[in-house]
Amino acid sequence: MKDKDSQQVSAGAEPGADDRFATRLSHLGRPGTRVHGFVNPPLHRGSTVLVPSPEARREAARHKFDQYLVYGLYGNATHHALENLLADIEGGSRCQIVSSGLAANCTGLLAYLRHGDHCLVPDSVYGPVRAFCDRVLVERNGVAVSYYRPEIGAAELAPLLRPNTRVLYLESPGSHTFEVQDVPALAAAARARGIKVLMDNTWGLHFFQPFRHGVDVSIQALTKYAGGHADVLLGSLVTNSEEDWHAVRETALLHGQYASPDDCWLTLRGLRTLNVRLQHQMAAGLEAARWFAARPEVLQVLHPALPGAPGHALWQRDFSGACSLFGVVFRPEFTPARVDDMVGALRLFGIGASWGGFESLALPTYGSVTRTAAPLALGGPAVRFHIGLEDVADLIADLEQAFAALHGGPA
């Protein structure tokens, strides 16, 4: 691994002018530019690693925390190239690749929580993570989990902290409802009490630099923008200290977490074009969000980068850009059935889970969002939209024709 300072990514650059980021995506994790050979690294598959002697075998066993060929489960050169690039993107020092984004969430929590511990989780958390907390951490492992309103600040967080609180979990923006959390303030309050701060940074990707804002472990679903082509399942945990690296790495190995080298190689390939995809999708997403905001059928657009949207001030302070996933809340007179008709009338938007790929998606979220810390009061039925790589003018034309269904007419 390179030293930490050489792995840093500049933060705060204007969206569209992040040349350092673009250059690193093109060059890191592959052979140098002045070598004879293919520009892409080869794909390595394998389980058994042969060594020349028993002593070499014993030596290999001592390197489970290093990028060292020990056994297939411990990773190979394909994994290492992706790990180095991802650590660079988020400004960390080490990265653990696992089999999915959800596996990364769960591995991070299991790395720090034991029977009798307490964990704080935002009420807006990704649904499968909530299910893991309730059914695995609480029911099977005796960990207490409290859900808190994601909008709270440090003063409101303090009374929620217990002597046995070990983890503060963050997800900013929140799943489906896109609440932006005050990460620096919350992280500082937690770390002052020796509490580990874990964050799902999938939406922020590289636009939010987690370790500069007090996060200990940054988690991403590489399935999304990093892969970029809706054809891999992969997750990552990036750390910035040896203590956290050892906790995460040990937990991943103990649970047999492994990422397919084929998926790692495809994600490396996806990352090469990430910058240009992000720039296009950010601009297209904002254009679509502005179109929604101007429609009389829409009550609210939940896009943190949109001026006037909830959380915009925090986004403006802490992020250098935005991805193209956001929510749209329709006025209450448009019933879920009418909104279903509108979504069903879309021609260019698929209906499906996930996001971050080349394809545009529309996913109704009414009836599928759980809240326990406080009632969810959006004011009307909501749909989550992901803007892909299509021409945004075509997407808006598709939305315009589908909106006729909201009023009961033919689309």
C-alpha positions as CSV (number, residue, x, y, z in Angstrom):
1,M,0.0,0.0,0.0
2,K,1.1,3.6,-0.5
3,D,1.4,5.8,2.5
4,K,-1.8,7.5,3.7
5,D,-0.8,11.0,2.6
6,S,-0.2,9.9,-1.0
7,Q,-3.7,8.3,-1.0
8,Q,-5.5,11.5,-0.2
9,V,-8.1,12.9,-2.6
10,S,-8.6,16.6,-2.8
11,A,-12.0,17.7,-1.4
12,G,-14.0,20.8,-2.0
13,A,-13.3,21.1,-5.7
14,E,-16.1,22.5,-7.8
15,P,-18.2,19.8,-9.4
16,G,-16.9,19.2,-12.9
17,A,-13.4,20.4,-12.2
18,D,-12.1,17.5,-10.1
19,D,-9.2,16.8,-12.5
20,R,-7.1,15.0,-9.8
21,F,-9.9,12.5,-9.2
22,A,-10.4,11.9,-12.9
23,T,-6.7,11.2,-13.4
24,R,-6.5,8.8,-10.5
25,L,-9.4,6.8,-11.7
26,S,-7.6,6.4,-15.0
27,H,-4.2,5.4,-13.6
28,L,-4.5,3.8,-10.2
29,G,-4.7,0.0,-9.8
30,R,-3.2,-0.8,-13.2
31,P,0.2,-1.1,-14.8
32,G,2.1,2.1,-15.3
33,T,1.9,4.2,-18.5
34,R,5.5,3.4,-19.5
35,V,5.4,-0.4,-19.6
36,H,5.1,-2.8,-22.4
37,G,1.8,-4.7,-22.1
38,F,-1.9,-4.3,-21.8
39,V,-3.3,-1.2,-20.1
40,N,-5.7,-3.2,-18.0
41,P,-4.5,-5.6,-15.3
42,P,-5.2,-9.3,-15.8
43,L,-8.0,-11.1,-14.0
44,H,-6.7,-13.5,-11.3
45,R,-8.9,-16.4,-10.1
46,G,-7.9,-19.0,-7.7
47,S,-8.3,-20.7,-4.3
48,T,-5.1,-22.6,-3.6
49,V,-1.8,-20.7,-3.3
50,L,1.4,-22.8,-3.6
51,V,4.5,-22.0,-1.6
52,P,8.0,-23.3,-2.0
53,S,8.5,-24.6,1.6
54,P,6.8,-25.2,5.0
55,E,8.5,-22.1,6.3
56,A,7.1,-20.0,3.5
57,R,3.7,-21.3,4.3
58,R,4.1,-20.3,8.0
59,E,5.3,-16.9,6.8
60,A,2.3,-16.4,4.6
61,A,0.0,-17.2,7.5
62,R,1.4,-14.2,9.4
63,H,0.2,-11.8,6.7
64,K,-3.6,-11.9,6.9
65,F,-3.8,-8.1,7.3
66,D,-1.5,-7.5,4.4
67,Q,-1.9,-7.6,0.6
68,Y,-0.2,-11.0,0.4
69,L,-1.0,-14.2,-1.3
70,V,-2.1,-16.6,1.4
71,Y,-5.3,-18.3,0.1
72,G,-8.0,-17.3,-2.3
73,L,-10.3,-16.1,0.5
74,Y,-7.6,-13.6,1.6
75,G,-7.6,-11.9,-1.8
76,N,-5.3,-11.7,-4.8
77,A,-3.9,-9.1,-7.1
78,T,-7.3,-8.3,-8.7
79,H,-8.8,-7.6,-5.2
80,H,-5.7,-5.6,-4.2
81,A,-5.9,-3.3,-7.3
82,L,-9.6,-2.5,-6.5
83,E,-8.9,-2.0,-2.8
84,N,-6.1,0.5,-3.5
85,L,-8.3,2.5,-5.9
86,L,-11.3,2.6,-3.5
87,A,-9.1,3.6,-0.5
88,D,-7.8,6.5,-2.6
89,I,-11.3,7.6,-3.7
90,E,-12.5,8.0,-0.1
91,G,-9.2,9.3,1.4
92,G,-8.6,6.3,3.5
93,S,-5.6,3.9,3.9
94,R,-7.0,0.3,3.7
95,C,-10.1,-1.3,2.1
96,Q,-11.9,-4.6,2.5
97,I,-13.9,-5.9,-0.4
98,V,-17.0,-8.0,0.4
99,S,-19.7,-9.8,-1.5
100,S,-22.4,-7.0,-1.6
101,G,-23.2,-3.6,-0.2
102,L,-25.4,-5.2,2.5
103,A,-22.5,-7.5,3.4
104,A,-20.4,-4.4,3.9
105,N,-23.0,-2.8,6.2
106,C,-23.3,-6.0,8.3
107,T,-19.6,-6.7,8.5
108,G,-19.0,-3.2,9.7
109,L,-21.5,-3.5,12.5
110,L,-20.3,-7.0,13.5
111,A,-16.7,-5.7,13.7
112,Y,-17.5,-3.6,16.8
113,L,-20.7,-4.9,18.5
114,R,-20.9,-7.7,21.0
115,H,-23.6,-9.0,23.4
116,G,-24.7,-6.3,25.8
117,D,-23.5,-3.4,23.6
118,H,-25.7,-0.6,22.3
119,C,-25.8,0.9,18.8
120,L,-27.5,4.1,17.4
121,V,-28.9,3.9,13.9
122,P,-30.7,6.6,11.9
123,D,-34.4,6.0,11.4
124,S,-33.8,6.6,7.6
125,V,-31.4,3.7,7.3
126,Y,-31.5,1.3,4.3
127,G,-34.3,-1.2,5.0
128,P,-32.2,-4.4,4.9
129,V,-29.8,-2.9,7.4
130,R,-32.7,-2.2,9.7
131,A,-33.8,-5.9,9.3
132,F,-30.3,-7.0,10.1
133,C,-30.2,-4.9,13.2
134,D,-33.6,-6.1,14.4
135,R,-33.3,-9.8,13.6
136,V,-29.6,-10.5,13.9
137,L,-28.1,-7.9,16.3
138,V,-31.1,-7.6,18.7
139,E,-32.8,-11.0,18.5
140,R,-29.8,-13.3,18.1
141,N,-26.9,-11.5,19.6
142,G,-28.3,-9.4,22.5
143,V,-27.2,-6.0,21.1
144,A,-29.5,-3.1,21.9
145,V,-30.3,-0.9,18.9
146,S,-31.9,2.5,19.1
147,Y,-33.2,4.4,16.0
148,Y,-32.8,8.1,16.1
149,R,-34.2,10.9,13.9
150,P,-31.5,11.5,11.2
151,E,-31.9,15.3,11.4
152,I,-30.7,15.6,15.0
153,G,-27.6,17.5,16.0
154,A,-24.9,16.8,18.6
155,A,-27.0,18.3,21.5
156,E,-29.9,16.0,20.7
157,L,-27.6,13.0,20.2
158,A,-26.0,13.4,23.7
159,P,-29.0,12.1,25.7
160,L,-29.2,9.0,23.5
161,L,-25.7,7.9,24.2
162,R,-25.4,5.2,26.9
163,P,-22.4,3.9,28.8
164,N,-22.5,0.8,26.6
165,T,-22.9,2.6,23.3
166,R,-20.2,1.3,21.0
167,V,-21.3,2.4,17.5
168,L,-22.9,5.5,15.9
169,Y,-24.1,4.5,12.5
170,L,-24.7,7.2,9.8
171,E,-26.3,7.1,6.4
172,S,-26.3,10.4,4.6
173,P,-28.4,11.1,2.7
174,G,-30.9,8.6,4.1
175,S,-32.5,5.9,2.0
176,H,-35.6,6.9,0.1
177,T,-36.1,10.2,2.1
178,F,-32.7,11.8,1.6
179,E,-32.1,13.4,5.0
180,V,-28.6,14.9,5.1
181,Q,-26.9,14.3,8.5
182,D,-24.6,16.7,10.3
183,V,-21.8,14.2,10.1
184,P,-19.0,16.3,11.5
185,A,-21.0,17.3,14.6
186,L,-22.4,13.9,15.3
187,A,-19.1,12.2,14.7
188,A,-17.3,14.6,17.0
189,A,-19.8,14.0,19.8
190,A,-19.5,10.2,19.4
191,R,-15.7,10.0,19.2
192,A,-15.4,12.2,22.3
193,R,-17.0,9.3,24.1
194,G,-14.9,6.6,22.4
195,I,-17.7,5.5,20.2
196,K,-16.9,4.2,16.7
197,V,-18.5,6.1,13.8
198,L,-19.6,4.0,10.8
199,M,-21.2,5.6,7.7
200,D,-22.9,4.3,4.6
201,N,-21.3,6.7,2.0
202,T,-22.7,5.1,-1.2
203,W,-24.6,8.3,-2.2
204,G,-21.7,10.5,-1.4
205,L,-19.2,8.2,-3.2
206,H,-16.2,10.6,-3.5
207,F,-18.2,13.8,-3.2
208,F,-18.2,13.3,0.6
209,Q,-14.8,12.7,2.1
210,P,-15.7,10.7,5.3
211,F,-12.4,10.7,7.1
212,R,-12.1,14.5,7.0
213,H,-15.5,14.6,8.8
214,G,-14.7,12.2,11.7
215,V,-15.9,8.9,10.3
216,D,-14.0,5.7,11.3
217,V,-15.3,3.3,8.7
218,S,-16.8,4.2,5.4
219,I,-19.1,1.7,3.7
220,Q,-20.2,1.6,0.1
221,A,-22.3,-0.6,-2.2
222,L,-20.0,-0.9,-5.2
223,T,-23.0,-2.4,-7.0
224,K,-24.1,1.2,-7.6
225,Y,-21.9,3.9,-9.3
226,A,-18.6,2.2,-8.9
227,G,-19.7,-0.8,-11.0
228,G,-21.9,1.4,-13.0
229,H,-23.4,-1.2,-15.3
230,A,-26.0,-3.0,-13.2
231,D,-24.1,-6.3,-13.5
232,V,-22.1,-6.8,-10.3
233,L,-22.9,-7.2,-6.6
234,L,-20.0,-5.9,-4.4
235,G,-19.4,-3.9,-1.3
236,S,-16.4,-2.1,0.4
237,L,-15.3,-1.0,3.9
238,V,-12.6,1.7,3.9
239,T,-10.7,2.5,7.1
240,N,-8.0,5.0,8.0
241,S,-6.3,3.5,11.1
242,E,-4.6,0.2,11.8
243,E,-7.0,-0.4,14.7
244,D,-10.1,-0.2,12.5
245,W,-8.4,-2.0,9.6
246,H,-7.7,-5.0,11.9
247,A,-11.3,-5.0,13.3
248,V,-12.9,-4.9,9.8
249,R,-10.5,-7.4,8.2
250,E,-10.7,-9.9,11.0
251,T,-14.5,-9.8,11.0
252,A,-14.7,-10.3,7.2
253,L,-12.3,-13.3,7.3
254,L,-14.1,-14.9,10.3
255,H,-17.4,-14.7,8.4
256,G,-15.9,-16.1,5.2
257,Q,-16.6,-12.9,3.3
258,Y,-15.3,-13.1,-0.2
259,A,-15.8,-11.1,-3.4
260,S,-15.7,-12.7,-6.8
261,P,-12.5,-11.5,-8.7
262,D,-14.7,-11.3,-11.8
263,D,-16.9,-8.7,-10.1
264,C,-13.8,-6.9,-8.8
265,W,-12.3,-6.7,-12.3
266,L,-15.6,-5.4,-13.7
267,T,-15.8,-2.8,-11.0
268,L,-12.2,-1.7,-11.7
269,R,-13.3,-1.3,-15.3
270,G,-16.4,0.6,-14.2
271,L,-14.3,3.0,-12.1
272,R,-12.3,4.0,-15.2
273,T,-15.4,5.9,-16.5
274,L,-16.9,6.9,-13.2
275,N,-15.9,10.6,-13.4
276,V,-17.6,11.2,-16.8
277,R,-20.6,9.2,-15.8
278,L,-21.0,11.1,-12.5
279,Q,-20.7,14.5,-14.2
280,H,-23.3,13.6,-16.8
281,Q,-25.7,12.1,-14.2
282,M,-25.2,14.8,-11.7
283,A,-26.2,17.5,-14.3
284,A,-29.0,15.4,-15.7
285,G,-30.3,14.6,-12.2
286,L,-30.5,18.2,-11.2
287,E,-32.2,19.1,-14.5
288,A,-34.8,16.5,-13.9
289,A,-35.2,17.6,-10.2
290,R,-35.8,21.2,-11.3
291,W,-38.4,19.9,-13.8
292,F,-40.2,18.0,-11.0
293,A,-40.0,21.0,-8.7
294,A,-41.8,23.2,-11.2
295,R,-44.7,20.8,-11.7
296,P,-48.0,21.6,-9.9
297,E,-48.5,17.9,-9.2
298,V,-45.4,17.8,-7.0
299,L,-45.4,18.7,-3.3
300,Q,-41.6,18.4,-2.7
301,V,-38.4,17.2,-4.4
302,L,-36.0,15.4,-2.0
303,H,-32.7,16.2,-3.8
304,P,-30.1,17.6,-1.4
305,A,-28.3,19.5,-4.1
306,L,-31.5,21.3,-5.1
307,P,-31.7,24.8,-3.5
308,G,-34.6,24.8,-1.1
309,A,-34.7,21.1,-0.6
310,P,-34.3,19.6,2.9
311,G,-30.7,19.3,3.9
312,H,-29.4,21.6,1.2
313,A,-27.3,23.8,3.5
314,L,-25.5,20.8,5.0
315,W,-25.0,19.3,1.5
316,Q,-23.5,22.6,0.3
317,R,-21.2,22.7,3.3
318,D,-19.9,19.1,3.2
319,F,-20.3,17.7,-0.3
320,S,-18.4,18.6,-3.5
321,G,-21.1,17.1,-5.8
322,A,-24.1,14.9,-6.0
323,C,-25.3,11.7,-7.6
324,S,-28.5,11.4,-9.6
325,L,-30.7,9.6,-7.0
326,F,-33.5,11.6,-5.4
327,G,-37.1,11.4,-4.2
328,V,-40.3,13.1,-5.4
329,V,-43.3,13.6,-3.2
330,F,-46.6,14.1,-5.0
331,R,-49.5,16.1,-3.7
332,P,-51.9,14.2,-1.5
333,E,-54.8,14.4,-3.9
334,F,-52.8,12.1,-6.2
335,T,-53.5,8.7,-4.7
336,P,-50.9,5.9,-4.6
337,A,-53.0,4.2,-7.3
338,R,-52.7,7.2,-9.6
339,V,-49.0,7.4,-8.9
340,D,-48.7,3.7,-9.7
341,D,-50.4,4.4,-13.1
342,M,-47.9,7.2,-13.8
343,V,-44.9,5.0,-13.0
344,G,-46.4,2.2,-15.1
345,A,-46.8,4.6,-18.0
346,L,-43.1,5.5,-18.1
347,R,-41.4,4.2,-21.3
348,L,-37.7,4.9,-20.5
349,F,-37.7,4.3,-16.7
350,G,-37.4,0.8,-15.4
351,I,-39.1,-0.2,-12.2
352,G,-36.6,-1.9,-10.0
353,A,-34.3,-1.8,-7.0
354,S,-30.7,-0.6,-7.0
355,W,-29.3,2.5,-8.8
356,G,-26.1,4.0,-10.0
357,G,-26.1,2.1,-13.3
358,F,-26.5,3.5,-16.8
359,E,-30.3,3.0,-16.7
360,S,-33.0,5.3,-15.3
361,L,-35.3,3.9,-12.7
362,A,-38.5,4.8,-10.9
363,L,-39.4,3.0,-7.6
364,P,-42.6,3.9,-5.6
365,T,-41.6,4.0,-1.9
366,Y,-45.0,4.5,-0.3
367,G,-45.9,1.6,2.0
368,S,-42.3,0.3,2.1
369,V,-40.6,2.9,4.4
370,T,-40.4,2.0,8.1
371,R,-40.0,4.6,10.8
372,T,-39.9,4.0,14.6
373,A,-38.2,7.1,16.1
374,A,-40.8,9.5,14.7
375,P,-43.7,9.2,12.2
376,L,-42.8,9.8,8.6
377,A,-44.8,12.8,7.3
378,L,-43.9,13.5,3.7
379,G,-47.4,14.8,2.9
380,G,-48.1,12.5,-0.1
381,P,-47.0,9.4,-2.0
382,A,-43.3,9.4,-3.0
383,V,-41.3,7.9,-5.8
384,R,-37.5,7.5,-5.9
385,F,-36.0,8.3,-9.2
386,H,-32.5,7.5,-10.6
387,I,-31.4,9.4,-13.6
388,G,-29.2,7.3,-15.9
389,L,-27.2,8.0,-19.0
390,E,-30.0,8.6,-21.4
391,D,-30.5,12.1,-22.9
392,V,-32.3,14.1,-20.2
393,A,-34.6,15.7,-22.7
394,D,-35.9,12.3,-23.6
395,L,-36.4,11.4,-20.0
396,I,-38.3,14.6,-19.3
397,A,-40.5,14.0,-22.4
398,D,-41.2,10.5,-21.1
399,L,-42.2,12.0,-17.7
400,E,-44.4,14.6,-19.3
401,Q,-46.4,12.0,-21.2
402,A,-46.7,9.7,-18.1
403,F,-48.0,12.5,-15.9
404,A,-51.3,12.4,-17.8
405,A,-52.0,9.2,-15.8
406,L,-51.9,11.2,-12.6
407,H,-55.0,13.0,-13.8
408,G,-56.7,9.8,-14.9
409,G,-56.1,10.4,-18.6
410,P,-54.4,8.1,-21.1
411,A,-50.6,8.4,-21.0
